[in-house]
């Protein structure tokens, strides 16, 4: 992310230069898809001279492969759509998309969360400051995630110079992540939900003087009744996922890993303070349990708030839902129905610092937005940007060889790749980022309105989202901001 160099001093500073990692794929195809396409084209041609009998069948197979790669459905290739649909049906047939329980149902691992959240287990550790906090231990990958409770200052009353300084500090923090080998990824989650009048009513009831005049009591009751959705709950947290296996020397056990993690967190907390973010503290097990429970059961938000005010907390075994069912385009869980999206395309143009305000602002329905950033190690960042520059030159050479006019978007993409290489040479960080958004409704009839509200806000924020059809449970888990990265889980599965 860089500032627009054409911006004048008397104009608001703009930011941009986001681009997707493309490789040297032809058109909209990725590098592996391009290789498959070339093999599908060349195989029948070689078969004509080497094995003429098999040329015709191979030509039919190649035609099917080419069609599967080239046909796009909603911007996604046909082979990806068919693969996702087949995997979802296989998972549903195996019973992996449903969680059901009851009072008399025996669950050997009843304390586990559903889906990809199942390996998470809280570890209560000392924060080195006389307090305790929780680390979410992923028992499959071995990573530990610390959740920092934050309170952003906001841009409404900030001077433009102060805003630029905060953004520059945030860019410096992201660049420093490439030099911190333990950090796997970092996520910023903004969780909003309408209070529905319950919180206001409870607050007024507690603060009202019993000896107050009847007229004053009646006026307050009328005001509470007339403003049922005037308040909202907004929670901001930063999740730092660290991999102790990358430490030198490698910790011998979980206790040593937690100690190693404790050495890295204060530096990140100090850098967040320079970004206009006040760190309220590290999340405890009870606090995380309440947030997870509220996500699965929105009806329980008032009760969870009362428990927190009374100094009580829920046990981890109560975090998950009693029942949950993943559908093709939704995720039905205890107390609600959720729909999740993932980022399809970042803003093409330069934008202001408050571009995400419409998506992060409270609305009529509960919504969580998680921005997830996976930094490249500083030793690999230069090779990444140089490969992208080389890939752009390969695509241009291919266009010249095939006598095809290069589009303006391809020229701009190559220019952004060159700019990224220059900025990386000057010390900028390089990484991959994405956005996960989840909205939840309490009644099925409200789902169309909630979907339209989220997609409209995403459009106002210059983001193109893709509904995670066939992966709703994974999107729901990723949007919680608990150290879950679906891309990382896929890589780990392939490496096993």
N, C-alpha and C positions, 0 to 999 in steps of 0.2 A: 504494500500500500504506500503510495507516494503522493505528494502534493502536486497539483497541476502546475507545471512550470509557466503556463501562459497567464496565470492569475496575477493581477495587479495588486499593489499594496492597498488600494482603496476599495477593493472588492473582497467579499468573503473568500476565504481559502477553501479550495476544493481538493478532494482526494480521489484516487482511482488507480488505474494500471493493474487491475486484477485480470488474470488470464488462466485458463485451464491448461493443464499439462496435456499436450497433444501428441508428442512424438512425431514420427514422420508418416503417419497414416494418410491415406488418400481421402480427400473430402472430409466427411464426418466420421470416417472409420478410424478406429484406434490402430495402433501398430500391430497387435496380434490379429485383428480382423483383416488388416491389409495383407498380411502374410498368408492367411487362409484364403483370401480372395485370389491372390496370385497363384497359389498352388492349385486352386480349383480351375483356374483358366489354363494353366500350363499342362496339367496332368492329361487331359484328353488330347492335346496336341502332340505330346510325346507318345501317347498310346497309339496314335495313328501309324507311326513308323515302327514302333517297337512291338506292339500287340494289337493289330487291327481289330481282332474279334472283340476285344474289351473296350474299344474306343467309344462305341455308341452307348453302352451302359454307363461308362464313366462320364460321358457327356451329360447324360440325364442326372446323375448324382451331382455333377458340378453345377448344373443349372439350378438344382434345388438349393445347393449351398449358397450360390450367388444371390438367389432370390431371398433366402433367409437373412443374408447380411445386408442387402441393399434396401429391402422393403422396410419402411419406418412406420411405426404405429405410435403416435403421440411423441415423436422424437426418439423412440427406442426401437432398436432393430427387432425384426420378427423372431430371431433366434433367442434373444433375451426375454421377450414376452412369453414364448412357449416354454423356455426353461423355468422361468419364475412360476408359471402356472403349474407345470408338472411338479415342481418341488413343493408347492403349496398343497396340491392334492395328495401327494405322498405323505406330507406331514399330517394332514387332516385324517387320512386313512389310518395312520399309525397312532392317532390320538395325541399328537404332540401340540396341537393347537388349543387344547381344552384343559382347564384346571377346575376340578369340582371337589368340594369338601363339605363336611357337615360336622355336627357335634359328635356323632357316633362313628365318624369315619376315621380309620387308622391311617396315619401318614408317617412312614418311617423317617421322612425328611420334611416334616411339616413346617419347620422354621425357614425353609428356603423360599425365596421369591420365585415367581413364575418366569419361564422363558430364559432369555439370556442373562437375566438378573440372578439366577439361581446360584452361581458360584460366589456371589458377594457375601461376605461375612464381616461384621464390624469388629474391630479390635480396639479396645479402650486402652489408651496410652497416656503417659505423662507428657505435657507440653513443655516442660522445662521452666515454667513460670509459676508453678504452684497450682496449676489446674489440670484438668483432664480433657481429652478430646478423642474423637474416633477416627480411625483409619479404616477405609473399606478395602478389605483384602479379597482380591480375586483369586480364588483357589485354583483356577485353571491356568491363568497366565502368570500368576505370582506377583502382579502389580499391586501397589498400595495407593489409594486415592485419599487425599485430604481435601475436605470441603471447607472453604473459607466463607463465612457470612459477611456480606459486604453491604455498604450503603453508598451508592453513587451520589456525588454532589449535585449533578444535573447541569444542563447548559442554559436554562432559561434566564438566570441572573448572572451568568458568567460573562466576562469580557472576551472579545474575540482573541486577544493575545493569550489569555489564560487557557482558552479552549485549544488553541494551537499548541500550547505547551503540554497540555494533557495528552493530546493525540501524539505528539512527538515522544513523550515518555512511554506511552503505550507501544509505539513502534520500537523503541529501544528495548522494552521488556521482551517483545517477541523476538527481536534479533538476538538477545542474550540467551534465549532458550536453546538456540543452536549450539551454544557452548556449555550447556548443562546436560551431560550425557544421561543422567538418571531420569529426566523428564520425558515421558512417553507422549503425552499431549496435555493440553489445558483447555478447559471449557468454561464458558460464561453462560449462566442460566438466569433468565428473568421469568419468574413465575407470578402470574397475575390472576386474580379471581375476584368477582364481585362479592362483596360482603353480604349482599341480599337483605340488608337492614337488620340482620340478627346481631351483628357486632355493635351497631349503633344503638340498638334497643337495649342490649345488655349494658353498654357503657353508660347510657343515660340512667338506667335503673340503678346502677351501682353508685353513680355520682349524685343522684337526686336526694336532697335533704328531706327526711320524713316529715319535718315540720314546715315544709314549703307551702305557700298558699295554694288553694285548690285551683285558682285560675292559672297559676304558673304551671302546675302539674298537667292541667288539661291542655295548655298550649304546647308543652313539650310532647305530650302524647300525640297531638295532631301533627306536629312537625315530623316526628318519627314515622307516623303512618303515611305521610305524603312523600317522604324521601326514602323509599325502600332500597334503592340502588345507588345512593349518593356516595357511598364509600366503597373502597376496594382494597384488597390485600395485595401488596407488591413485595416480593421477596427476590433478592439478588444474591447469587452465590457464585463463587469461582472454584472450580474443581481442578485440582492439580494431580494428575496421574503420574506416578513415578515407578520405575522398574528397578528394584534393588539389584537385579542380576547384572545391570550395567555398571555397578559400582566397582571401584578398584581400591582395596581387595573386595571380593564378593562376600557379602554377609553370610554367616554360617547358618543362621536360623531366623525365625520371624522376629524375635526380640532384637537381634542385631540389625535387621532391616528397618524396624521401626525407629531405632536410635539413629540410623543413617538418614532416614527421611527427616527426622527432627532437625538435622543440621542444615537442611536445604530450605525449609519453609520460611524462616525469618527473612531471608534475602528476598524472596518473592513477595512477602507481605510488605516489606519496605518499598519495593518498586511499585506496588499497587497504590500506595499512598501518594506517590508522585503522579499518578494517572487520574487524580480526582476521585479516588475511591477510598472510602473509610472502611477499614477492616474491623468489623465488630468482634471478631473472634473466630476460633475454629469450631466447627460443628461437633456437637456431642452425639452419642448414639441415640439418646432420646429425641433430640431435635431432628435428626435424619429420619428416625422411625415415624415421627409425626408428619414430615413432609411426604414421605412415600405413601403413608396411609391416606393422607388427604388426596393424593393423586389418584389412587385406586378407588377411594370412596369420598367423593366431594361432599356428601351429606355430613361427614364427620368433622368438617372444618371447625364449626363452632365448638364442639366438644373438645377437640384437640387444643384449640386456643384457650379454653377454660382450664384444661389440665396444665398447660404451660404457665398460665398466670398463677395457678395454685402451687407451682413448683414441682408438679408430678410429671412423669414421662411414661411413654408406652414401652413395652418390651419389644424386642426385635421380632419375636415370633408373631406379633400382631401387625407387622408392617404390611404384609401381603394381603391380597384379597382372599375371600373364601371361595369364590368362583370367578373364572375368567375364560373367555373364548375369543380366539383370534378369527376374524372374518377376512374375506378377500380385500375389502376396502374399509375396514373398521376394526376396532378392538373393544369388545364388550367386557366390562369388568364390573365388580361389585359397586353399584351406585351410579354407574354412568356408561356412556358410549363415547369413545375417543376416536379421533382421526388424526393421522400424523402425515407430515410432509417432510421432504428433504430438499436441499438446495439443488436446483438444476442449472442456474446460471447467475453469476454475480452481476452487479450493475455494469453496464457497458460504458457508461459515461462517467465523468467525474462528478462526485456528489459531495454534499456538505457533511459536517460532523453529526448532524441530527437526522441523518437519512433513515435510520432504523426506528425513529420515535413512533411512527404509526403502528409498527408491528409490536413494539414493546409496551405500548400504552395499554392500560386496562380497558377491557371491553365488556360486553354483556355476558360473556361466557368465559369460564376458566381457560387459560391458555399458557403454555410454556414454550419459550423460545431458547434454544441452546445453540451457541456459536462454539464450534469445536475446532481447535487449531492443532495440527500435527507438525512440529518443526522438523526440518531436515538438519542433521548434524552439520556443523560448520565445515567439516572436512569434505562433505558431499555436496554442499550447496553450489559451489563453483561448477562442479561437473554437471549438476542438474540444469543450471541455466545455460551452460555451453551446449549441452545436448539439445535443448529447445531451440537455440539459435541455429545449430546445424540442421535440425529437422525442418526449420522454416526454409533454409536454403535448398534442402532436398525437395520440398514441395514446390518451390518456385522452379527448380530445374525440371521437375516432372511436368509442370504446366507448360514450360517452354518446349520440352520435347514432344508433348502431345498437342502443341499448338492451341492451347486453351488459354483464354484471357484470364489473368489473375483478378480475383474479386477485390473490392476495396476492403472487405473484412479481413481477407488474407494478408493484405499489405499492412493493415493496422495491427494485426496479430504479430506479424514479424517485427514491426517497429516496437511493440510492447516487449517482445522477447529480448530485443537488443537493449532496451532501457533497463529491463530487469537485470541483465548481465552487467551493465555499467553500475547499477546501484549495489549489486552484490559485491562488486570489486571495491566499492567504497565503504563496505561494512554492513550493508543491510542484511536482514535475515530472510530466509526463504523457507516456505512451508506450504502445506496444504490445509485448507479450511473448508468447512461446510456448515450448514445450518439445519437444525431439526426443529420442527414446530409441531406441537400437539394441542388440539383443542378438545374440550370435553363438554358434553351436554348431559343433563340429568333426565331428559325426556327425548325419545326418538323423534318426535315431531319438530324439535328445535335443531336437528342436525343440519338441514339445508341452510338455515340462517347462519349457523356457526361456521359452516364451510365457506359460505359466501363472505362472511365478515373477515375470516382469516385470509382468504385469497385476495380480497380487496386491499387489506392492510399490507400484504406482501407486495402487491403492485405499487402502492404508494411508496413503499420502501425500495423500489427499483429492483426487487428480487423476483426471480422466476422459480417457483416451487414445483416439485413433482410429488403427487400423491403416492405414498408408498404402498401400492397395491400388492398384496401378497407378503408384505413385510411390516405389517402394522405393529405387531408386538415388539419387534426390534426397534422400530422408530419410536415407539412409546418409551422404551427403556433408554434409548439414547438421549431423548429430550429431557429425561430426569436429571441429567448432569451428575451422574454417580460414577464416572470413570468408564462407562461403556462406550466403545467405539466399534461399530459393526465392521468397518474395514480392517481393524486390527484383529478382530475375532476371526475373520476369514483367512487372514494371513497366518494366524496361529494354527488354524485347523489344517491348512495346507502343509504347514511345517511339521505336523505330527506324523 
